[in-house]
Amino acid sequence: MQAEQEQIRAALLESDLEAKLMAVGALPVVVAAQNWVALPTPDLPGRPAHLRLVAPRDVPRRRNLGSPAGRFALLHALAHIEFNAINLALDAACAFPGLPDAYYADWLQVAKEEAAHFAALRALLREMGGDYGDLPAHDGLWEMALETADDPVKRMALVPRVLEARGLDATPGIRARLQALGDRQADAVLAVIEREEVGHVAVGSYWFRWLCNERGLDPEQHFFALLDRHYRGRPGGDFAVAARLAAGFSEWELQTLRARAAGEVASG
């Protein structure tokens, strides 16, 4: 394992929040990855020891954003997503050898931006008298990382283009609720996250299509084949069409996703 790959792996496994953010900030932007080796995705990435993971149904609800508890629960849930996104980007950067150097540079840049998102949300939590890890959270994002650990094509399809793309759909509604409550500070943080997450999903789209082309696969057809094989449930709801198009989804993919969400097209 080369020194740069070892440095990325160490940041992935770091559990202390301050040390992790510093480690990500110290990562190189440009790497030469020709001699990197395959590294297994860890069963548990570095995360605070006191963070309690529970089933999704047991995560605290955040319906009443007008209350301090409801606002804290929302921001904690968002911080948990961004913290997972740091680990997902780091793992994407060090787990899959043999790809162009630009692939690793892209995911290291994503990791740095996800770290900035997390730090901004954590600052809001601390202003409210708490911190990340104070509430339980679920582990669905990392479970998908483990399910896609054997193949970068699956990882690019199902993490950025499914799980993270759902954030593109959800963020406008969350921002509208925060704006209605007059929470300009949280809305400003989410405005940055919303803009930069389009670029993160676009990175996934680019490398998914690149990998498919290298393997002689049709990217659009293969995306839905992987979706049917690995994703539980139907990725539905309101789609952020402009954001998804900017993030590398085709018109046909969006039409198919909308039809599936409406139950007009059966999966499988």
N, C-alpha and C positions, 0 to 999 in steps of 0.2 A: 504494500500500500504506500503510495507516494505521500509526501508530507502534506500537500494541499488536500488530498482526499482524506487523510487522517485528521486534518484540521476541521474539515466539514463534518466528519463523523463525530468528532469530539463535541462540536456545537450541537449536533442533533441529540446527543446523549446527555448533555448538561441539564441538570435539574434546577439549579439555582437561577432565579429569574434575572437578577442583575448580571450574573456571570454569563448567562446565555445570550442576553442582548449584547453584551460586550463582545462575546465570541463571534456572533453573527456580524457585528459591525467591523470586526477585524478580518473577515474573510476576504480573499482576493476577488477582484471583479473579472479578471482574465486568468484562465488556467490553461495548462497544456496537459491534457488528460490521456495521452496515447497509451501510457503504461498503467492506467488504473485497473483495479481488479474488481470482480463482482463481490459486493458486500450484501449480506442478508438484511432485509428490513427488520429492525428490532421489534420484538413483540410489544415492548413498551418504550417509547421515546422518552427523552428527558422532560420531566414535568414536575411541578411542585409536589413534594411528598404528601402534603396535607390535602391535595385536591382529591375529592371523593367522586368516583365514577359510579353512576347509577343507570338504570334503564331509562330510555327516553321519557317514559310516562311519569317517572319520578323526579324529573327536572323541575325546579320551581317555575310556576306559571308567571307570566308578566303581562296580564291583561290590563291592569290598572296602571298605566304609565304616569298618571297624575300623582300617584303616591311615591314617596321616596323608595319604598321597598320594591315597587313595580319597576321604577326606573333603574334601580340598582340591578335587579334581576335581568333586565334587558341588556344593560351594558355588560354585565358579567357573561351572558350568553354570547354576545358579540365578541368579547375579549377571548372567550374560549375558542371560538371559530378562528380568530386571527392567530392565536397561539398554536393551534393545530396546523394552521397554514404555514407557519414558520417551519415546523417539523416536516411537513409534507414537501415543502420546497427543498429543504436540506436533503431529505431522503431521495428525492428525484435527482438531485445533483450528484449524489455519491453512490447510489445503489446500482446504476446501470452503466457498465463500461462500454467502450467501443463506439461511442457516438461522437459527432463533431464537437470541437471545442466550444462552438457557439451555443450548443445545447446546455452545457454546464454553466457558461457565463449567464445565459438567460435565467436559469433557475437560481443561481446565486443572487442575481439582482432581485428576483422575486422574493427570495428569503429576506433580503435587507428591507424591502418595502413592507413585507408582512410584519417584520419586527417593529418597524416604525408605527404601523397601524396598531399593533398590540400595545406598544408603549403609550400611545395617545389615549387609547381606551382605558388602560390601567391607570393613567393619571386621573381620568374622570372618576374612576372607582375610588381612588385614594382621596380625592377631594370630598367624596361623600362619606368618608370615614371607614372605608373597607379596603379590600384588595382582591386581586384575582386569586381564586382558590377558596374564597369564603363560602361559596355556594357549590352544591354538587353539580355535575355536568355529565353528559353522556359521551360515549367513545365512538360514535358512528363514523366520523371522518377517518380515524386511524384504522378502524376495522376494514374500511375500503382500501387503505394503503396496504394492509396485509393481504387482502384478496387479490390485489394487482401487483404483488411484489415480484412475480416471476416474469413480468413482461412489460417493458415501457410502453408498448402500444396500448395495453389495457390501462396502464396508469394514466396516460395522457387522455384517453377517452373518458374515463370514469371519475377521475378526481377533478381536474380543472373543467372539463366540458359537461359534467353532470353536477357534482356536488358544489363546486365553486360557482358554476353558472347559475345555480339556484339563488345564490346571494345577489346576483345582478337583478333577478326578478323581485326579490324581497326588499331590497334596500329602498327603492322609491317610496313604498308604503310606510316603512319605518320612519324615513325622513319626514314624510308628511305629518305623521303623528307627533313627532318631536317638534316640528315647526308650529303645529297647532297649540302645543303646550308652551311655546315660547322658549324652548331649550336651544338657543342658538349655538352654544358651545358644543353640545353633542352633535347637532346637525352639521356643524362645520367639520368635525372629525369624520363623520360619515360621508360628507361630500368628497373629501380626499380619498377615502377608501373606495367609494363608488367609482370614481374616475380611474384609479389605479387598478382596481380589480378587473376592469375591462381588458387592460393590458395583460394581466396574469392569465385570464382565460384565453386570450389571443395567443399567448406563448404555448399553452396546451394545444390549441387548435393547430398552430403551425407545425409543432413537432409531431402531433398525431398524423397529420397529412403527410409529412415528410417520411415518417416511418412506414405508413401504409404504401406510399409510392415505392419505397425501397423494397418492400415485400410483394409488390404486385397486387395489392389489395385496393378495392374501391373504397375510399374513405367514408363516403356517405353510407353505403350499405354495411360496411364493417362496423361503423359506429352503432347502428341499431342492432346489429347482431350481438355486439358486446353488451349493449343495454339490456337486451332480452335475457342474456345469459347470466349477468352478474348483478343487475340492479333490481332490488325488491321494491315493488310499488310502481306507480306511474308518475313520472316527472311532469306534474301538471300545474294548474293554476294560471295566473296571468304572467305571460312572458314579456320581458323587457326587450321588445323586438329590436329597437335601434341599438341597444347595448350588445345584444347577442350578435347582431350582424357585424358590429364593429369588432367583436371578439372572435370572429372567424366562422360563425355558423352560416351555412348557405340558406337561401330562401327555401329550398326543398326540405332541408332539415327542420326549419322552423314550421313549415306547413305540416310536416309529418308529426312533429312534437305536439302541435296544436290539435291535430286530428286525434292523436292518441289520448291527449288530455280530455278531449270531449267524448271519448269512447267510440269514435268513428272508425278507428283502425285497430284491429286486434294485434297484440304483440305476439312474437314467436313466429 
